Amino acid sequence: MPIANTLGCARQLAQRGVRVEVVDHGPDADHFGVVQHSVLDVARAFPSAG
């Protein structure tokens, strides 16, 4: 299951009081393919430098 590592990381962060959103791109998603779908969402999550 490709997302298993992500879910494990999210659980560890939650134990420390950090909430994260996990997005499942489906069973065919791999590490590099997900980047194409996620990079803009990740960039929007950071505050702008403006």
Phi and psi in degrees as a GROMACS rama.xvg file:
@    title "Ramachandran Plot"
@    xaxis  label "Phi"
@    yaxis  label "Psi"
@TYPE xy
-60.1767  -29.6505  PRO-2
-86.5072  -4.05889  ILE-3
-57.394  -42.6209  ALA-4
-64.0474  -41.1089  ASN-5
-62.3068  -43.9041  THR-6
-63.9339  -37.9676  LEU-7
-63.6598  -42.4127  GLY-8
-63.7545  -42.1241  CYS-9
-61.9111  -39.2139  ALA-10
-64.1316  -43.3539  ARG-11
-63.8879  -40.5345  GLN-12
-64.7406  -41.4769  LEU-13
-61.3106  -35.8452  ALA-14
-63.9811  -20.5944  GLN-15
-104.004  10.8994  ARG-16
85.9118  12.0316  GLY-17
-102.614  126.089  VAL-18
-98.4238  132.493  ARG-19
-130.124  154.014  VAL-20
-99.0654  127.073  GLU-21
-106.331  128.56  VAL-22
-113.136  122.174  VAL-23
-93.4968  116.773  ASP-24
-92.3034  12.8477  HIS-25
98.1723  168.615  GLY-26
-68.5014  -19.0505  PRO-27
-91.6817  -2.81152  ASP-28
-71.3037  135.261  ALA-29
-118.856  174.881  ASP-30
-56.2301  -43.9369  HIS-31
-83.855  -34.3265  PHE-32
-66.0232  -34.0879  GLY-33
-65.8112  -30.1859  VAL-34
-56.5756  -41.3022  VAL-35
-61.2649  -32.2117  GLN-36
-87.0211  -23.2761  HIS-37
-110.085  -19.7192  SER-38
-58.4628  -38.8092  VAL-39
-68.787  -38.675  LEU-40
-63.3446  -40.8474  ASP-41
-64.115  -45.2681  VAL-42
-61.0445  -38.5727  ALA-43
-68.6752  -20.7996  ARG-44
-74.686  -18.0757  ALA-45
-91.9266  143.534  PHE-46
-64.8896  148.619  PRO-47
-74.7575  154.665  SER-48
-88.3096  -2.47406  ALA-49
